[in-house]
Every structure is written in C-alpha cells, then in structure tokens.
Amino acid sequence: MQEEEYYSVRMRAAKNTVLKKGGKHISGGEVLSTYSNIKQSVNALLEKALTHSRGKPDFMQIQFESINESIKLVKPLRVETNEVETVENGKTLARAMLEKSGVPKRIIDKAYKQIPEYSSIRGAILFDIHSGERIDNNSEKGVRVSRIDWLNANFEKWTDENNQPKSSRVKEALAIATKVCDHPSTIAELCWSDDPDYVTGYVANKKLGYQRITRLKEYGDEQGCRIFFVDGVRDLPTYINFLEKKPIFIKWEEDDIDT
C-alpha cells in the first residue's frame, strides 16, 4: 500500500500563550498524507483550529515530516453506544466497564480522584494498574498518540455498514482508541472531550471494543480526560514509542487503501 511516501501532518492551537506557558489548549489534530495532498491536509487542520468551540487561538503550529517505515493496518474496534440519562449514570457505567476490562476497582477509584488535576494536560495520562501511579512522567504534556489516520473512503464505507455518523470526531476518536488498544500493554482507555459542547465519552478495550457513553460530563464543562490504564510491568519506553511514533492506518474489511 505504500508505493508513495507518506507524511505525518500535525497541528496544535492554543490561546493565551503569552500570559501562561503553553497557554490554554484549543485544538490538535493529525493526518497521514501523501505529498500531493499535504496542502489539502493543512487546510483541513487549519479550519479545525479556527472554528473550535473552545475559543480563538493566538498560537498555532502546523508541521509535517516524512514517515520512513511501513504503515501497519489495523481493523477498527467494534462500536457500541450506551445511552445514559445523567452524568452519574455514565460514570457508574464507565467504572463497571473498566473493571470488566481488567482494571482493579481500587485503581479505578484512585484514577477518578486524580482526574481534576489532569484536566489541563494535552495528551494522555498513563496509569499503572499495579501501583495506581502515573508512569509517563511527562509533566503537562502527557503522551500524544500520533501517526494515526483513517482514509475517508474506507471510513465512510464503515459508517454506512455500521449505521454511524460520518463525523470527523467519531473518525478521529475511534482511530486513536483502536491504535491504543492494539498494543498488549494497554488494558483499557477512559476518555471524554474537553469540548464544552460535547459530553459523550467512551471506554475502550481490545475485547469490549469502543463503548460510547452518551453523558460523561455536563454541558459547558471544558475539563477533558484521557487515561490509558497500562500494565506497567512491560517495557514502558517501547510502549510510548509505539503510541507516538508507529504509523498506523485504520482499515475496515478488505478494501485496498490508496490515495
């Protein structure tokens, strides 16, 4: 599938960067693109940053770099949607799903207590299921899952077959969760957006799939959450390198991925 060279095109946008180091995170995103499509990719990321509900950025960085290794193809996780009436119901369901995924209850309780202090971190927190401690040691950045994409034609076929919306939000979130859960060190992921207008979150696990929960926070809340519950006994540097550097395309069924 890799007759052409691919590039990782990434964007980060923030606000109040002069007043506070790093500022308020507004938006981020990435696509994997051929050279001929880089301009289109940059424009899409630019539009995403300039129209985000978290505000108008005063800083933006868009960059691209070539990918010099083979791109792995991974099937998307199975998706289920769980309708809940309240945030409390959503949190209760999320806890149950995490425990079913193999995360001990005491570790879940400890992680939930620490969620407020992690809400401003741009990336994911790695939480060891044995010690109940944060193990990524990456201060305010966390770990950013990168070099991941899902070509539109293949994604839209998947949405048609699975009765899912043709939403860029669904595409991006499911792609990230699929990559994260593809690594054996990942036990489960807990996530909801920092977008104040979007209250749906999910629990993801290789066996349970991508379990959408329709209310995991209140409308207007800009505090997000992304925690990877990890088997910390395994090789942590290799795991982080996989999340940040290993290029992956999500590919549904047997369609050829082309440009």
N, C-alpha and C positions, 0 to 999 in steps of 0.2 A: 503493500500500500504506500510505501514511502519512496516513490520514484522522484518526487520533488522534495526539496529541502523545506522543513517546517521551521517556524519561528514562534517563540513564546512572546505574545504581546500583552503587556501588563499596564494597569492604571491604578493610581491611588490619588484620591482627592481628600482634602482636609480644610478646616476653617479655623481661624484664629491662631494661625501658626506663628505669628509674631508675638502674641501675648503669652502663649504657652508652648513649650517644646513639643512638637508633634501635632499640637492642636486637636481639634475635635474631628474624629474620623467621619467623613461624609459618605464616601463610596470607594469601592475597589472592584476590580474585575480582571479577567484574563481570557484570551482566546489563543488557540493554536492555529496559525495561519501560514499559507504559502506566501512566498514573496510577492506574488502578483496581487494578493488580497490584503496586504498589510494596510493600505490606505483605507479600505472599507472597514477593517477591524479597528483601526484607530478612531475612525469617525463614530463607530458604534459605542466604543468605550467613552468617548468624549460626550456623546449625547446622554449616556447613563449618568455620568458625573454631574452634568449641568442641570439635570432635571430631577434630582433626587429629593425626596421629601424631608431629608434631614437638614436641608439648607443649601445655600450657595457657597461653594468653596472659594477660598482665596489662595489655595495652593493646589496644583495638580501636577502629577508626574506620569508620563506615558513613555514606556521604553519597550524595546524588543531585542531579542537575542536569538541566535540560531540554535537549533537543537541537533546535537551531534550523536545521538544514539537512537536505536529503534524505538518506535512508539508501541506500547502494549495496548491490545484491545481487550476491553472488559465489558461484560454484559451488565446492564443497569439492574440495580436491586429491584425486587418485587415491591410494588407500592400498594399501601392500604391507607384509607382515610378514616380517622376516628373522630366522630362528631361529639363534642362535649359542650355543655351549656355554660360552664363557669371556668375561670382560671384554676380554681382549687380542684375541680374535677380533672382538668387537664394535667395538673401537677401530680395528682394521685395516680393517674393512668401512666404518666411518664415514669414515675418511680417503679411501678409494677413491671413495666416493660424492661427497664434497666436491670431489675433484679432477675427477670426471666432470661435476659441476655447473658447473665453470669456475673454481674456486678454485685458484691455483697451489700446487704442493707446498710451496714454501718458506714461503708464507703459512700453510698448514695447520700446518706444523711449529712456526712461531713462535707461533701461536694456542694450540696444545696446551701449550707450555711455560708460557704465562701463565694457563692455566685455574685453577690453585690460588689465585692471588691475586684472582681474580674470583668465587670461590665464594660469598662472603657478600653479593654485590650483588643487590638485589631485582629489578632489571629486566634488560634485555638489554644486552650489550656490542656496539657497532658496530665492526667490524674491517674496515679498508680493504684491499681485495685488491691494491692497487698498492703502498702503503707498508708494509703489515703493522703498522700502528699503530692503537690505539684512537682513534676520532674523535668519540665522543659527548660527551666532556668533562663527564660528569655524575657525577663522584666516586663515592659509594657507592650512588647510586640506580640508575644505568643508565637505560635507556629502557623505559617500561612501555607495552606495546601495550594500547590501551584502546578503548572504544566498539565492542565486537565481541560478537556473540551468534549463537545458532542456536536457533530456536524448537523446542521439544521434539517436537511432532508431526512436523515435517519431518525432524528428526534421527532419530527412531525409524523412519520410513519408509526412510531411508537405511541404517540399521543392518540392517533386515530384508532389504533388497535386496543388501547387500554382506557379509552374514554377519559383522557386527561386534557387539561387546558394547554394550549400552545403558548405557554408563558415562559419568558426568559428566566423568571425567578425559579420556577419548577425545574427547568433545564439545568440551571447552574447549581442549585442545591442538591439535586439528585446526583449530578455528576460528581460533585465533591464527596458526598456521602458514599457513593459507590467506590471511589478511589480509596477513601479512608478505610472502609470495611474490607477492601481487597487484601489488606496486609494482615497476617496472622496475629500481630501484636495488638491489634485493635479489638477490644471486647465489645464496645458499644460507643455510640456518639449521641450526645444530647445537644440540641440546637434550637434557638429561635432568633429571629432577626432583630437588629437594632432600629429598624424602620418603624417609626411610631404608628404608621397606618396598617401594619401587617402583624397580626397576632398569632398566626399559625406557626407551629414549630414541629419538631419531629424527634423521634428516637430511631436510630439506625443500627442494624446488626446484620451480620452476614446471613444468619438463618431467619431472623424475624423479618428482614427486609427494611424498607423505608416506611416507617409508621408515622404518617402525618397526624398531628393532634391539633384540632382547629382553634383551641384557645390555650396558649401557654403564658400570655401576659395580657395586660389591659391596653386598650387603645390609648395612644398618646405617650406610652412608655418608650423611651429611647434606649433603654438598657437591654442589650442583647446577651446571648450566651452561646458559647461553643466549647464544649468539653469533650475530649476524647478520653474514654476510660481505657487504660492501657495496661497490658501485662508488662510491668517494668523490669521483670527478671530478664527479659530478652535484650538484644543489643539496641540500646536507645539511639546512638548516633546513626546507625544504619536505618532505623525506623524514620527518624526525622529527615534523613536524606531522601528516602522514598517519598515522603509527603511533599517535600519541597522541590525535588529535582526530577523524579521519574516521570517521563512523559506518558500520558495515557489518553486514549480516545475511548469514550463510551460508545458501544456498538450494539444495537439491538438486532437480533436474529442474524441472518447470513448475508445481508446486503454488503456489497463492496463499498468501502469507504474511499471516496475520491473527492476531488476538489470541484 
